[in-house]
Amino acid sequence: MASHSTSSRVPFKDGTVPFNIPSIDKPCFTYYKIFGDVSSSIPVVCIHGGPGWGHESLLPFAELWDRYGTPVVLYDMIGCGQSTHLPETVGDKSFWQVSLFVDELDNLLTHLKLRETGFHLFGRSYGGYVAPTLAATRPQGLQRLIIGSGSASKELSLASLHQVRDSLPQEHRDAILEAERTDNIDSDSYKKAFDYFVSTYLCRTEKALPSEMQAGLKNVNEDKTVVRTLTGRSPFFPNGSMIGWTTIPLLPKITAPTLIYNGEFDTSGRDIAQEPFFNLIPRVRWVKLAGAGHNSHLEGEELREKTFKLVGEFLNPPRFD
């Protein structure tokens, strides 16, 4: 296990965890990074979005170690980044299910021996499906849960995206509807509409997309196995294995104190997708970030700071001894 440093100069250690998948006839593993000392305080395990974006999209949260003394564990979900890729399974909807990623997270927690010391879970975007699903099993050691721009079900995620689509300029809305009608996402008009969607809702920035966002897009473009099978060719008209998925029946079983947050201009995590979390999780707080899109931690210094403060203070509440 080698030591390195990030651009923010937060030291980390990385490694791999064997992940046995009975239906796969080859060794598989999960790549992870740990920022800080997990023996010194309770770490937060961060679950990235996409699906298939990789841990790079959450690298800014490594600063939680410097600012709050909270160790941070990042990892690449199976099928992306530096974890095992499984291109031979593309299109296998019975294989690519949320349960696979829950099993992987469970395996990671066991390997890193975090159940004994305690841990927090932070699921971002697609990770917001995985984190509450595991949390509902009341795993040993879970202290706090954060769901950032997640969605309580795929149906509500799609309803959120349709709200976004309907708020787009007419030319972009028409381009998306035409792409759905023809099943053609290669037209210039659809690509322009999607670019507008990315810069206005997915990651609101007037500058070039931040490096963390570019790394996520690179991961997805280099291997589309996961996203194509789970979602389909376009998030606006999905036909993948996520259709019908919901966490809603599980939410009352979550006993850990929970923070949910989303952005004013969120994509798949609009208010309609947060309401079941807020209504059904017994101990929950909901924060909506004004001016933010789907990736508030990458959308300029002010929103970045608000997001870090929100997450850091929830994981490290003031003590009154």
Disulfide bonds with the S-S distance in Angstrom:
none
